[in-house]
Structures are given as C-alpha cells and as structure tokens.
Amino acid sequence: MGRAYEVRKASIAATGKMKSALYMKASKEIYMAAKGGSADPRENLALRSAIDKFKGQSIPKDVIERAIEKAQGAGAADYVAATYEGFGPGNCMVMVDTLSDNPKRAYSDVRAVFTHRGGKLGNAGAVSYNFKRLGEIDFNGTDLDSITDALILGDVDVKEVKAPEEGIISVLVTPNDFHKAEDIIRANGVNDFLVDEVTWIADQTVDLVGEEAEKYKNFVDALNEIEDVQNVYTNANA
C-alpha cells in the first residue's frame, strides 16, 4: 500500500471474511516457500521470511505448522502467481499479487473489484514503473542513529531509515540485503517486527481525503477479502 505507516502496517482484519482471507494468504505463501525447499526455516530463507512476515500479522502458530506439513505431503497443490496493475479511487496506482489454484477465478474476482469499486484495471506496466522492490522492516524503537550505524557498518545497502510515527522505526534496504538487515537488527535487541517483508514501495505518492479516502479504503478492503489475493500495493496515503 502507500508509504504512510498507518496504511501499510500489518494487522488482523476486523471482519471475519478478511481474517479468513488473511489466514489463507499466510497458508499459501508459507506452503509455497516450504514446498520450494527445506521445511526448516534455518535452512530455507524464503520460508523464514514468510513465517516472520505473518507472525507480525498475528497468524496463529498452528496455521503456520499446518502449511509446512501440507507442503511436505503427497499430492501437494499447485498455485499460479500473477500480478495485476491498474488505478483505484482518486486515480491512485495499484498493484495486486494473486496466488491461486484457479487463475481465471482470481482474475475475475480482481477485475470485479476494480470495475465496481471505482477503479480501472490496466495492462502490465501500467503503474509498476512507479514502484521499487525493497525490503521493509518496521519495529518498535526510537534510536534511528544506532540502527543506521549498525546497518552501514554491517555493509547493508540501506535505502532509508525513518520514523513514520512516534516509537516506530522503518528500515528500507535492497532485497539482496534483506536477511542481513534482519540479523543485524535482531543483534541490536529487536525481537519482534511489525512489518518484515520484501515489498513494492511507490516512488511518488498521492494524498486522498474525504470521500475519495473512504472509497479507497473500501476498494482496498474488497481486494483484501479475496482469498486469491496475496498483496495489495498502492501509492495512496489515506
């Protein structure tokens, strides 16, 4: 989503439907990571990232364990990944990642939200030029200078360290240095991350207020209720 921490921070959705969709997203992403390598997160960095990401969103331990066990069993499912681009309310830019065993259903559901919630689905490349792939690590803290120095001394390619709100530190690094940054931050006494993932960050953002902000919220909520949708990225601050 947009760079505003209030918009981007991970949290359990209020509605039962969104909570169910979030659990499904966690299960599929962890499943795919475990299927692609070792079931031990110490040996499988993709799995470690997926687990850390969803722990920050309060996904129960049993959901994580079942996904890993399923990936090791016979008859494992095949999921197809896709990314859709377009414009949402207020002409904000939107990217939607899906992971589905039925790509036609995923596309149809995403298109329906764009069509009926004030958006317009575009072609590949329509908005992705405005986003950069970066690792983001957000956590409780106040000492930006110490964290910045530790990352630089650890030879991490740091793109930004900032405090999006009081008591929160947000670190952006290149994807290749994401796990190195995690380890350095942990070594500096941080055990829990609020956001911990490689994501898409917009170069230019737009501010939405009033009615447009409300339409935007409903638009993003509708996308996140789709069980085939894994991630929604936008350049909106609302």
C-alpha positions as CSV (number, residue, x, y, z in Angstrom):
1,M,0.0,0.0,0.0
2,G,1.0,3.6,0.3
3,R,4.1,4.6,2.4
4,A,2.0,6.0,5.3
5,Y,2.6,3.6,8.2
6,E,-1.0,3.8,9.3
7,V,-2.0,2.4,5.9
8,R,0.8,-0.1,5.4
9,K,1.1,-1.7,8.9
10,A,0.1,-5.3,9.2
11,S,-2.9,-6.1,11.4
12,I,-5.6,-8.7,11.7
13,A,-8.7,-7.5,9.8
14,A,-11.8,-6.6,11.7
15,T,-14.2,-8.7,9.7
16,G,-14.4,-12.5,9.8
17,K,-14.2,-12.6,6.0
18,M,-11.0,-10.6,5.9
19,K,-9.5,-12.7,8.7
20,S,-10.3,-15.9,6.8
21,A,-8.7,-14.4,3.7
22,L,-5.6,-13.4,5.7
23,Y,-5.2,-16.9,7.1
24,M,-5.5,-18.3,3.6
25,K,-2.8,-15.9,2.3
26,A,-0.5,-16.9,5.0
27,S,-1.1,-20.6,4.4
28,K,-0.4,-20.4,0.7
29,E,2.7,-18.3,1.0
30,I,4.2,-20.4,3.7
31,Y,3.2,-23.6,1.8
32,M,4.9,-22.4,-1.4
33,A,8.1,-21.4,0.5
34,A,8.2,-24.8,2.2
35,K,7.4,-26.7,-1.0
36,G,10.3,-25.0,-2.7
37,G,13.0,-26.1,-0.2
38,S,13.6,-27.3,3.3
39,A,10.9,-27.3,5.9
40,D,13.4,-25.9,8.3
41,P,13.4,-22.1,8.2
42,R,17.0,-22.0,9.4
43,E,17.9,-23.6,6.1
44,N,15.2,-22.1,3.9
45,L,15.4,-18.2,3.8
46,A,12.2,-17.9,1.8
47,L,10.3,-19.9,4.4
48,R,11.9,-17.9,7.2
49,S,10.8,-14.7,5.5
50,A,7.2,-15.9,5.1
51,I,7.0,-17.1,8.7
52,D,8.4,-13.8,10.0
53,K,6.1,-11.8,7.8
54,F,2.9,-13.5,9.0
55,K,4.0,-13.7,12.6
56,G,3.9,-9.9,12.5
57,Q,0.3,-10.2,11.4
58,S,-0.6,-12.4,14.4
59,I,-1.1,-15.6,12.4
60,P,-1.5,-18.5,14.8
61,K,1.3,-21.0,15.1
62,D,-0.9,-23.9,14.1
63,V,-1.8,-22.2,10.8
64,I,1.9,-21.9,10.0
65,E,2.7,-25.5,11.0
66,R,-0.2,-27.0,9.0
67,A,1.0,-25.1,5.9
68,I,4.5,-26.5,6.3
69,E,3.2,-30.1,6.9
70,K,1.0,-29.8,3.8
71,A,3.9,-28.9,1.6
72,Q,5.8,-32.0,2.7
73,G,2.9,-34.3,2.0
74,A,1.8,-36.1,-1.1
75,G,-0.5,-34.6,-3.7
76,A,0.7,-31.0,-3.0
77,A,-1.4,-28.3,-4.7
78,D,-0.1,-26.1,-7.5
79,Y,-0.6,-22.4,-7.2
80,V,-0.1,-19.9,-10.0
81,A,1.2,-16.4,-9.2
82,A,0.1,-13.3,-11.1
83,T,0.3,-9.6,-10.7
84,Y,-2.4,-7.1,-11.9
85,E,-2.0,-3.4,-12.3
86,G,-4.4,-0.5,-12.5
87,F,-5.9,2.6,-11.0
88,G,-8.1,2.9,-7.9
89,P,-10.2,5.7,-6.4
90,G,-8.6,9.1,-6.7
91,N,-6.5,7.8,-9.6
92,C,-4.1,6.1,-7.2
93,M,-1.8,3.4,-8.6
94,V,-2.5,-0.2,-7.6
95,M,-0.6,-3.5,-7.9
96,V,-2.3,-6.7,-6.8
97,D,-0.5,-10.0,-6.3
98,T,-2.5,-13.2,-6.6
99,L,-1.7,-16.8,-5.8
100,S,-4.3,-19.3,-6.9
101,D,-5.1,-22.8,-8.0
102,N,-7.7,-21.2,-10.3
103,P,-6.1,-18.2,-12.2
104,K,-9.3,-17.5,-14.1
105,R,-11.2,-17.1,-10.8
106,A,-8.5,-14.9,-9.4
107,Y,-8.6,-12.6,-12.4
108,S,-12.4,-12.4,-12.4
109,D,-12.6,-11.5,-8.7
110,V,-9.9,-8.8,-9.0
111,R,-11.4,-7.3,-12.1
112,A,-14.8,-7.2,-10.4
113,V,-13.5,-5.1,-7.6
114,F,-11.8,-2.7,-10.0
115,T,-15.0,-2.4,-12.0
116,H,-17.4,-2.0,-9.2
117,R,-15.3,-0.1,-6.6
118,G,-14.2,3.0,-8.6
119,G,-11.1,1.6,-10.2
120,K,-9.8,0.7,-13.7
121,L,-7.7,-2.4,-14.4
122,G,-4.8,-1.7,-16.7
123,N,-2.2,-3.7,-18.7
124,A,1.1,-5.0,-17.5
125,G,3.5,-2.0,-16.9
126,A,0.6,0.5,-16.4
127,V,1.8,1.5,-13.0
128,S,4.7,-0.7,-12.0
129,Y,7.2,1.8,-13.3
130,N,6.4,3.9,-10.2
131,F,7.3,1.2,-7.7
132,K,10.6,-0.2,-6.5
133,R,11.2,-3.6,-5.0
134,L,12.6,-3.1,-1.5
135,G,12.9,-5.0,1.8
136,E,11.0,-3.3,4.6
137,I,11.5,-3.9,8.3
138,D,9.4,-1.9,10.8
139,F,9.7,-2.3,14.5
140,N,9.2,-0.5,17.9
141,G,12.2,1.7,18.6
142,T,13.5,5.3,18.8
143,D,17.2,5.2,18.2
144,L,17.5,5.7,14.5
145,D,21.2,6.7,14.6
146,S,22.3,3.5,16.3
147,I,20.3,1.3,13.9
148,T,21.5,3.2,10.9
149,D,25.1,2.9,12.0
150,A,24.8,-0.8,12.7
151,L,23.4,-1.4,9.3
152,I,26.0,0.6,7.5
153,L,28.8,-1.0,9.5
154,G,27.3,-4.3,8.5
155,D,27.7,-3.4,4.9
156,V,23.9,-3.3,4.3
157,D,22.7,-1.3,1.2
158,V,20.3,0.9,3.2
159,K,17.9,3.0,1.2
160,E,16.1,4.7,4.1
161,V,15.7,4.7,7.9
162,K,12.9,6.8,9.2
163,A,10.3,7.1,12.0
164,P,6.9,7.1,10.2
165,E,5.3,7.7,13.6
166,E,6.5,8.1,17.2
167,G,8.1,5.0,18.6
168,I,8.3,3.2,15.2
169,I,11.4,2.7,13.1
170,S,11.1,1.8,9.4
171,V,14.1,0.4,7.5
172,L,14.2,0.1,3.7
173,V,17.0,-2.0,2.1
174,T,17.7,-3.7,-1.2
175,P,16.2,-7.1,-1.4
176,N,19.6,-8.8,-1.6
177,D,20.5,-7.4,1.8
178,F,17.1,-8.0,3.5
179,H,18.1,-11.1,5.6
180,K,21.4,-9.5,6.5
181,A,19.5,-6.4,7.8
182,E,17.1,-8.6,9.8
183,D,20.0,-10.4,11.5
184,I,21.7,-7.1,12.3
185,I,18.5,-5.5,13.7
186,R,17.9,-8.6,15.9
187,A,21.5,-8.4,17.1
188,N,20.7,-4.9,18.3
189,G,18.0,-6.2,20.6
190,V,14.9,-6.2,18.4
191,N,13.0,-9.5,18.6
192,D,9.6,-8.6,17.0
193,F,8.9,-6.9,13.7
194,L,5.7,-5.1,12.9
195,V,6.4,-5.3,9.1
196,D,9.0,-7.7,7.8
197,E,8.9,-8.4,4.0
198,V,10.2,-7.7,0.6
199,T,7.6,-5.4,-0.9
200,W,6.9,-2.8,-3.6
201,I,7.3,0.9,-2.5
202,A,6.0,3.7,-4.6
203,D,8.4,6.5,-5.8
204,Q,5.6,9.1,-5.9
205,T,2.5,9.0,-3.7
206,V,-0.9,10.8,-3.7
207,D,-2.9,12.0,-0.7
208,L,-6.5,11.1,-0.6
209,V,-9.0,12.8,1.7
210,G,-12.7,12.8,2.4
211,E,-14.9,10.8,0.1
212,E,-12.0,9.7,-2.1
213,A,-10.2,8.3,1.0
214,E,-13.4,6.4,2.0
215,K,-13.8,5.0,-1.5
216,Y,-10.1,4.0,-1.4
217,K,-10.5,2.2,1.9
218,N,-13.5,0.2,0.7
219,F,-11.7,-0.6,-2.6
220,V,-8.6,-2.0,-0.8
221,D,-10.7,-3.9,1.8
222,A,-12.6,-5.5,-1.0
223,L,-9.4,-6.7,-2.7
224,N,-8.0,-8.0,0.6
225,E,-11.2,-10.0,1.1
226,I,-10.4,-12.1,-2.0
227,E,-8.7,-15.3,-0.8
228,D,-6.6,-15.5,-4.0
229,V,-5.1,-12.0,-3.3
230,Q,-1.8,-12.1,-1.5
231,N,-0.7,-8.5,-1.5
232,V,-2.1,-5.1,-2.5
233,Y,0.3,-2.2,-3.1
234,T,-0.7,1.3,-3.8
235,N,0.8,4.8,-3.9
236,A,-2.1,6.3,-1.9
237,N,-1.8,8.0,1.5
238,A,-5.3,8.0,3.0
